[in-house]
Amino acid sequence: MQSLGRIATYIHAGKIGAMVEVTCESDFIAQSEVFRALIHDVAMQIAAAHPKFFRKANVPPEMVEQERKKYRDEATEIRRPAPVIEKIIEGKIAKFYEEICLYEQPFIKDSSISISTLVKSKSDELGEKFTIGRFVRFELGGNITVANDSGWQSDGEDEASVMSPRNVPPKSGSGSAAAILDMDHE
C-alpha cells in the first residue's frame, strides 16, 4: 500500500532543524495548501518547542516518577497540607507533559490551542484523518531528538505506541543513516 502525505522541514537560523512526516488518506489532501501549512507549522513547533515524545503515553513511567519525586520534595519544603501538595504536584506534572509531549504543547502561533487540537481541527476542516508518524529535531552542537509514533490519528484515538525516548543508532546494514551529534567528544 502506498503511503500518502508529506515530509516537512524547518530550519531556524541555520542552527536548529526539524523534519516531520505526516500521512493522510489521499494525494489530493497531501497537495492541499491547508495540509502543507499544517505540516510546516508542526515542523516549526518541533524546532521551537523541542518535544521529546508524542504524548503522555510515550513518556517512560520512571521519568514521570522521578519528576513527581522532585516536585514532592520541593512542595514538602513549603510545608503545606498533603492534599495541597498533591494538587501542586499534579499541576507541575501537567506542565511537564506540556513541555515534553508534542500533542500537549501549546501551539507556538496560538497558545490557546494545543498541537493535538490544531491537528484535529485541520483534519475536520479537510474531512480526512492525518497521522503524524515521526519527527526528528537537531541542533548544531547538540544531540538529535528522534521520535517515532506508530499511529496517533487526529480523530481522537490515543492508543499506546512505540517510540524511543533516546537516540537510537540504525541497525547495521539498514541503509538508513542516523547520527548522535556530540561535538564535545569529536
Summary of the structure (lengths in Angstrom):
residues: 186
radius of gyration: 18.3
end to end distance: 42.1
largest distance: 59.3
contacts: 512
relative contact order: 0.17
helix: 42%
strand: 23%
